[in-house]
Amino acid sequence: MPSMRDTHKRIEKRLKKMEEEMPYKEEYMEQAKAAAEQVARLINNFSDDPAKAFVEAMGSQHRTLQQNFMGLVCGWIQMNADRYARGQYDLRNEATCQLCARIKESLETCGYELYKLPTV
């Protein structure tokens, strides 16, 4: 079994590769990383209450922002479905990747495309 240090190095290497492949401006990556860290801190516990509070708070945002957020969720679904297809998961996130693969398949069957939500 790999050590925590080896696992951490492997994760850092993957993150660096992902950053190199992403065509986003650096300013967006910094904002995205900060937002992801903030959400991670919110949900890093054994209660569903913070996630429920976040969902409720997002539900009170402007409807265009809700639509944009759904696009973000669709991107998360796409990324994890792709990870599932490539076998890039372990027991900690297997259920997430498998569910995302099923959601993606279901949406494609219904004619929806991830990342193709209109913005008004």
VENDA-V783597 format. One record per residue. SS is DSSP state (a for helix, b for strand, c for the rest). Layout:
ss = <SS,SS>
This chain:
ss = <c,c,c,a,a,a,a,a,a,a,a,a,a,a,a,a,a,a,a,a,a,c,c,c,c,a,a,a,a,a,a,a,a,a,a,a,a,a,a,a,a,a,a,c,c,c,c,c,a,a,a,a,a,a,a,a,a,a,a,c,c,c,a,a,a,a,a,a,a,a,a,a,a,a,a,a,a,a,a,a,a,a,a,a,a,a,c,c,c,c,c,c,c,a,a,a,a,a,a,a,a,a,a,a,a,a,a,a,a,c,c,c,c,c,c,c,c,c,c,c>
